[in-house]
Amino acid sequence: MIDLDFDRKHLWHPYTSLQEPLPVYPVVGAAGVHLHLENGTKLVDGMSSWWSAIHGYRHPVLDAAIKEQLGRVAHVMFGGITHEPAVELGKLLVELTPAGLDKVFFCDSGSVSVEVAIKMALQYWISKGQSSKSRLLTISKGYHGDTFAAMSVCDPVTGMHHLFNNVLLPQYFVPEPQIPFGRPCPAEELDTMRNMLVTHRHEIAAVILEPIVQGAGRMYFYSADYLQQVRQLCDEFEVLLIADEIATGFGRSGLMFACEHAGITPDILCVGKALTGGYMTLAATLCTSAVSSAISANGGVFMHGPTFMANPLACAAAVASIKLLCASPWQQHIAAIAAQLARELGPCLACHEVADVRVLGAIGVVEMHKPVNMADVQRFFVQRGVWIRPFGKLVYLMPPYIIGAAELSQLTAAIVAFTQTVSTQ
Ligand SMILES: *Cc1c(COP(=O)(O)O)cnc(C)c1O
């Protein structure tokens, strides 16, 4: 038996209190789209372990890739040494990401890849003799991670700014885009951003944003036109564009990378989460050769190098996961998931407590008018055999791409049942 009493008294879970810990569910195994609880219950997974387990759990190909790499070497330093999994993964990333992103920095987690992206942007301008360009411009309601530079560009209201205001780097924020995905975006929507750039271009190193899908801060899909116009503004005012595709990368939005919806290439790109198919912690920051050559000019070096950089086990898992994805009809899978999510979640709109239902790719969102009680809702879902973890007003699904129609219906039916329960309270 897992010692839940010890867990409750001694272990922090994400965003929790140790004074009043919320219940946690003991998982002893998993396979395909199912999580196995200690009491024998099997739950259909609607979260892909936070966007990452795109092929489901214990996939034989991914298991084998890690075992094979384990037989060679689990880890070796990346300073002065290289290895096959890193080189192979680098090739795949350069090939798959938008054209022009051909330099790769491997990092340990998404937040670190955002730190690295920001550092790259700052070093780029320092190398060009413009060190006053040291601040970032971003859109509100963003989420970019929990480390300090990443936190500084998270939403200033719903993020952690109120707690850490004294230490967070002051950045520039503009309102979040209001034009939904699929609609053209009038230029006025970017007026505030344009004005900000007119006034502060000499201080701004880069615009950083989540392309198309604002994830953990909002679960909202915005106009591709908006993103295209941000790219144009960045060029016009000579600031770099950092695209944080940690949540969207590797197919989640229906295209391999969300930037492709707008046909743009950012100067710097962050990937993580689904990179290893959810097996190990690994992320990467890619940049164009214009960025890397400025940083490397006159003997310059990029000032970053984590201990576990390019961990071979993680790189081997990532190589196997990307190859598996590319060899599968993933576009069809995701289109089918999108159609089913729209069909089966759409009826939630009939419930007065529901403010909006939206779907893009393998992401389905039901936005309530009021925040839900996480512990209660979680129990409700577990009782119905599904794993769905809402936050705030957002009840959403981002299942593994391998999910079958029947299992997906179990997930959507649980959400429909939930909205009916609230409306009868
Ligand atoms: C999850 C996430 C991060 C942070 O990644 P971690 O691996 O949790 O550090 C950053 N940006 C976006 C868009 C994310 O969804």
The ligand as an SDF file (V2000), in Angstrom:
LIG
                    3D

 15 15  0  0  0  0  0  0  0  0999 V2000
    3.7550   23.6950  -19.0510 C   0  0  0  0  0  0  0  0  0  0  0  0
    4.2080   24.9210  -19.7370 C   0  0  0  0  0  0  0  0  0  0  0  0
    5.4310   25.5390  -19.4150 C   0  0  0  0  0  0  0  0  0  0  0  0
    6.3110   25.0640  -18.2860 C   0  0  0  0  0  0  0  0  0  0  0  0
    6.8290   23.7860  -18.5110 O   0  0  0  0  0  0  0  0  0  0  0  0
    7.3390   22.9030  -17.2600 P   0  0  0  0  0  0  0  0  0  0  0  0
    7.8580   21.6600  -17.8910 O   0  0  0  0  0  0  0  0  0  0  0  0
    6.1520   22.6760  -16.3830 O   0  0  0  0  0  0  0  0  0  0  0  0
    8.4040   23.6920  -16.5810 O   0  0  0  0  0  0  0  0  0  0  0  0
    5.7930   26.6570  -20.1310 C   0  0  0  0  0  0  0  0  0  0  0  0
    5.0250   27.1360  -21.1300 N   0  0  0  0  0  0  0  0  0  0  0  0
    3.8520   26.5640  -21.4750 C   0  0  0  0  0  0  0  0  0  0  0  0
    3.0530   27.1280  -22.6250 C   0  0  0  0  0  0  0  0  0  0  0  0
    3.4010   25.4410  -20.7890 C   0  0  0  0  0  0  0  0  0  0  0  0
    2.2130   24.8960  -21.1130 O   0  0  0  0  0  0  0  0  0  0  0  0
  1  2  1  0
  2  3  1  0
  2 14  2  0
  3  4  1  0
  3 10  2  0
  4  5  1  0
  5  6  1  0
  6  7  2  0
  6  8  1  0
  6  9  1  0
 10 11  1  0
 11 12  2  0
 12 13  1  0
 12 14  1  0
 14 15  1  0
M  END
$$$$
